[in-house]
Amino acid sequence: MNNLNILHNEILKSLKNSNKILITTHTNPDGDAIGSALALYHYLMSNHITAQVIIPDDIPRNMRFLPGAKTVESYNPVRHNYYINSADTIVFLDLNDISRTRSLSHILEQSKAFKIVIDHHTNPKHFADLLYSDEETSSTGELIYRIITSDSEFKLNKEIAECLYVAIMTDTGSFRFQRTTAEVHRIIAKLIDAGADPYSIYDNVYNQNPLNIIRLLGIALTKMQIYFNGKVCIMTIDKNDFAATGTNFRDTEFFVDRTLSVEGVEIGILLTEVLERGEFKISIRSKNDIKVNSIAQALGGGGHLNAAGATIKSFSLDAALQSVINQLTKFYM
């Protein structure tokens, strides 16, 4: 038995020996975070293990079609502290630092529960009892697939297949990022065989936007600017744009991908104002082997080679934009 199989078995043993499990993930959860959390939730429920998914924010609108999505709860101390304090196992998905759970971080740090981290980001912090981290993997969803399919007593079902399909599809940029390996496609084939429908899943994730979000995208597209001799495209969205369209920062997922569609651009950035937090959210994407996680790290964030991000405190959009440009200047020196 190799080391990876030993780790899979250790995780499964820890989960099956638990009486009450909390599943959580990072703030502003994406498709990989939610898909992985729900896939694990369904697996645990099929094994008659009490589990609850509690996250720092609301579940994204385009993830609410997933089976079990209505069971995901946004953290409320009054409602959830008892459950969290009584959980004997906490599973952290798609994050490498407990601070990324934001409002949940304090109570999770204080918890005496056995902590498991399953993640694929670089430079993980060692805050858990058991860490499964593989930065060469396409997604946390792929890691969840490896774990649950190593259970000889488990048979993949439609609910889990749909959740894992979303996790892997979204974190591979619909199977176009560099970590989209032949093995990823073999996994996807098995998920389709188990009932995941590629057309309906893609349609629900990407093509069911309310008109006001499309109007927000239109505003954002008109504000795109080119920098560094055409190599960088930056899209900005501020509080006035959200007010004009009745939207908020959670409605901007996948907007950043549009920046890479400009001819000659190799790095695309979305800078979004999060008014209620006094912050600016920075999403960074790149083509080929351009390592934008170093830019994100310099801004206090992190991520992958072609997809990274950060959140910065700033008093204005112009100041936040200048912080980004300063790091880009160093990057291109």
N, C-alpha and C positions, 0 to 999 in steps of 0.2 A: 504494500500500500504506500503510495507516494505522499509527500507532505501536504499536497492540496487535498487529497482524499481524507487525510487525517483531520485537517482543518474543517472540512465540510461535515464530517462525522461529529466533531466536537461541537460545532454550532447546532446541528440537529439534536444532539443529546441535551445540550443546554436548553433548547426550546421545548423539547418534549418533557423535560423534568420540571418545567415551570408550571405554576398554577395560574398566574395572572401576568400578562405581558403588555407592556406599553410599546407601541411603534410610533416613532416620530421622525421628523426630517427637518430640513433647513427652512428658513424664512423665505418668502416668495417662492413656494415650491413649484417645480416644473413638472413636465410629463414623466421624467425618469423618477423623480422623488415620489409622486403620487402613484404612478403605475407600480413601482417596486413595493411601496407600502401596502397597497391593496392586494397585490399578488401574495405577499407574505401573510397578510390578514386572512385571506381565503385559505391558504395552506394551513394555518394554525386552526382555523375554525373547522376544517375538514378532519383535523386530528383531535377535535373536541377540547381545544385549549382556549381558555378565555383570553381575548385580545381586544385592544382598542387602539385606533389610530387617532392621535391627538397632535395637531400641528400648530405652529405659531400664528399662521394666517388662515384666511378662508381658502377653501379648495378652488383652484382656478375654474372659471366658467366652462372652459372647453374640456375639462376633465370630469365634469359632473355626469356624463353619460356612462362612465365606467361602472361595471357591476360592483356594488358595495360602496359607491361614492357617498351615498347618504349617511353612511355610518361614520364617515370622517368628521371629526369635530375640531373647531378652532378653540384654542386654549382659553379657558375662563377659570381663574383661580377658585372661585366659589364652587363651580361644578366639578372641577377635575382634580383638585389637590388631593382629595381622599384616595381617588383611584391611583394617582401617581405614587403617592406615599405607600400604598399597599401593594404595588406591583413588585414582583420578585425578580423580573427581568425587564430591561429596557433595551430596545433595539433602535439604534441610530442609523438611518439610511441616507446615503448620498450626501454625506458631509464629513469633513475631516477635522472639525473644530466645534466643540460644544457651544461656543459663543454664537454659532450660526443658528441655534434654536431660539435666539433672541429672548422673548418674554418667558420662555420655558427654562432658560439656561440655569437660573439660580436654583430652582427646585430640583432640577435634574442633577446638578452638581452635588446637592445635599443628599440625594437618594442613596440608600445602602443597597439598592438592587444590583444584580449582576448586569453589567453593561456590555453590549455587543455593538461593534461598529462594522458596517458593511458599506464599502465606498470605493470609488475609483479615482479620487482626486490626488494630486501630488502633495507631499509633505504633511502627512496626517499627524495631528497631535495625539499623544498617547494618554487618553483620559478614560479608556475603557478596559475591561478585564479581558476582552477577546476582540482582536482586530483582524478583519479580513479586508485588506486593501490591495487593489491591483490597478495601477494607473495605466496599464497597457490595455485594459478592457474597455469595450465600447461604452458601457453603461453599468449602473448599479443593477438594472434589470437583468443584465446578462449574469451578474454574480448571483442574484437570487435564483435564476434559472439553474445555474450549476448546483446550488445548494439543494434545492428541493428535488431536483431530478436525481440526486445522489441517494435519495431515500428510496430504497427498493420496494417499499410498501405503498409508494405514492404513484398515482396515475394522473397525468396532466389533464385538466378539464378546461372547458371553454372560458369560464370566468377568469381563471388565472392566466390562460393564454392571451386573452384580450388585454389584461393589465400589463403583462410583460411585453406584448407587442408595442403598446403605447410607450412604455419605458424605453425600449431599444430604438424604436423609430424616431422619437423626438430627440434623443441624445446623440443619434448618428446623423442628424440633419436629414431625415428621410433616406438614410443609407448612402450618404455621399461623403461623410467625413472619413479621415484617414484610418480610423480604427474600425471601419466597416470591413471586417475580414470575411474570408470564406466561411469560417466557423460561425460568424454572426448570421450569415444567410442560411446555414444549416439549421441553426436554432429557430430562425424565423419560419423555415419550412415546417418544422415540428409544431410551432405555434399555430400555423395555418391548418395543419392536419388536425389539431385539437379543437378548431372552431373559430379562431380569430379571422375576421373578415377584413382584408386589407383596404378594400374600397370604403366600407362604412366607417372604419376607424379613422382613416385619413380624412374623410369628409367631416366627421364630428370634431376632430382636433383642429383642422385648418380652414374649413369652408362653412362654418356656421356662425359667422360674425354678425352681430347686430349692425345696422346701418351707421350708427354713431361711431362705432369703432373704425369702420371703413373711412368715414369722414376724418377721423383723427389721423389715420394713416395718410390720407391725402394731404393734410396740413403738414405732417412730418416730412413727407416726400418733397414738398416745396421748399422746406427749410434745410435740406441737405447741402453741405458745403464740402468742397474738395481742398485737401491740404497736401503738403509735401510732394509737389510736382505730380499730383494726380494719384499718388499711392494710397492716400487715406481719405475715406469719406466719413463725415460725422453728421449724424442726424440728431436733432435736439427737440425735446418736447417739454414744455413748461406748464405751470399752473393755469395760464390763460388758455392754452390749447385744450386742457382737460375741461375747464369751465365752459368753453365754447361748444364742446361736443357732449357734455354730460358723461364723461368717462373718467378713469383714474389710471394710475401707473400699472395696475394689474392687467389692463387691457392692451399692453404694448408687447406682449410676448410674440416673438418671431418677427417683429418690425425690423430688428437689427439685420436680419438676413437680406433685406432689400438693399442695404448699403453695398453689399458685395456684387450687386448686379451692374454696377457702373463700370464701364470699360476702363481698364487699367488699374482699378482699385485692388489692393492686396490686403488692406486692413479696413474693416468697417466698425464703426462705433455708434452706439445709441446712448445718448445722455438724457436721462429722464428725471424730472423734478418730482420728489415725493414730499409734497408740502406738509402733510400731517406729521412727518418725522423730521423736517428740517434737513433733508438729505437729498443727494443726487445719486441715482442708480446708474452705473456705467456697465454696459454690455459690450463686449469686444469679440469680433470674429475675424478670422483670417483665412487666406488661401494657402495651399501647398504646405511647406514646412516652416512657415513664419510663426515663431513662438510668441504668441501674444499673452501667455500667462505671466511672462516676466513684467509686462506693462501693468497688468492687473495687480501683481504682487507689490510693485512699487507704489501703487495707489491704495494698498492695504487690503487687497482682495486676493484672488487666486483663480484656479481653474485648470483647463486643459490647454494643449498646444494651440489648437485652432478656435477654442471657445472659452472665454474667461470673463470675469467681471469683478466689480468692486462697488462699494458704497462709500461716498465721502460726505462729510459735513461741509457745507458752504453757504455763504450768505446770499449768493446770487448765481444765476446760470452762467454769466460771463466769467465769474471767478472759478467755477467748477470746470468750465471749458478750458480755461487757461491752465488749470492743473493737469488736465489731460494732455494738452498740447505740449506742456513742459516735459512730460514723460515721453511723449512721442519724439520730441527733439533729441532727447538722450538716446532713444532707441535707434534713431537714424544717424547718429553721429559716427 
